């Protein structure tokens, strides 16, 4: 039983490295995404506005899906890091794309219009799912 337990925990250091790194990537993504959006999500959310929470939540999910894929599909730690950065850049591009094509997006999210936030969240998640699927090839 002891040898089985030790064998099972043999990969714990890799687990810990990947888990802590992924949490760091989520924090970096959150900070960077908050920086590229022209509105302060946390301030708006603290004011009780739901739209910025929807859009930020969609972006986080859209990033974490390919991050999880990068963790599970990578052949090395650095491979995972490279794909995680790519996943982050893709989510920034999604925001830019939706903002460019939907001119009132920023104002509407700031005004707590949930339709605009839901559209952005859906794009973020949809592209995140595609990004994650492409990493499995």
N, C-alpha and C positions, 0 to 999 in steps of 0.2 A: 504494500500500500504506500509506503514512504517513497519508494523508487518511482511509482506511478505519479505521485504528487510532485516530486522533484522534476520528473520529466515533463509533466504538464506545465509547470511553472518555468521551464527552461527558456521560454520565449518572452518571459515577463519584461525583461529589459527592452526588447524590441517593441513590445506593446506600449510600455511607458514612454519610450522615445517618440513613437508615432502619435500617441494620444496627446502628450504635452505639446508636441509640434503642431498638431492639428488645432488644439485650443489656441495656441499662439497665432496660427493662421486665421482663425475665426476673429480673434481680437484685432489683428492687423486689417483684415477685410472690413470689419465694422468701422474702424477709425478712418480708413482710406475712403470707404463708401460715404461715410458722413462728411468727409472733406470734399469729395467731388460733387455732392448734391448741394445746390445753392440754398437749401433750407436746413435748419437745425432740427433734426428728427427728435432728439431727446427733449428739447425745449417744447416743441409742438406736442409731443406725446404727454409731457408733464402737464400741459394745459388741457389735457383730456381729448385731444384730437386723435381720431382713430385712423384716418387716411395715412399719415406718416408711419404708423405702426404696421399697417397692411403692406405698404411698399417696402419698408425696411425688412419686415419678416419674409416677404417673397424673395428679396435679394439674398438674405441669409440662407434660406432654403435652396435657392438657385446656386449658391456657392457651395454649400455643404454637400449637396448630392454629388457633384463631380469630385469634391475633396475626398469623400468616402470611396469613390471609385478609384481615385489616384492611390489611396492608401492600400486598397485591396488588390489592385492590379500592378502596382509598381514592382520593379525588379530590384530596386535598391532604395535606400533612404533618399539619396539625391534625386533619383528618378521621381519619387513622390513629391519632393519639394518643387521640382521643375513643373510638374503637372498641376500642382496646387497653385503656383503663380499663374499659370496659363488660365486656370479656372477663374481666378480672381480678375484677370484682365478681360475675360469674356463677359463677366458680370458688369464690369465698368462699361464695356461696349454696349451691352443691352440697355443700360440706363441712357447712354448717349443716343442710341438709335431711337428709343421710344421718345425721348425728350425732343429730338430733332423732328420727328414725324408728328408729334402731338404737342403743338406749340404752347398750349395752355396748361400742360401737365404740372409744371412747378407751382403756378399760381393756384391751381385747383387742389393740389395736395396740401399746400399751405392753408387753403380755405376749408380743409377737411372734407373735400368732395371724394367720397369713397370710390366712385366709379373710376376715376383716373388712377387712384392708388391700386385698385384691383386689376386694372389693365396692366400696369407696370409690374405688379406682383406675378400675374399670370405669364407675362413675357419672361420674367426672370426665372421662374420655375420651369417653364417649358424649355427654354434654352439650356438651363442647368441639367435637365433630364437628358436632352440631346448630347450635351457636353459629356456627361457621365457615361452615356452609352458608347460614345465614340472612343472613350478611353479604354474600353474593354476589347477593342479590335487589335 
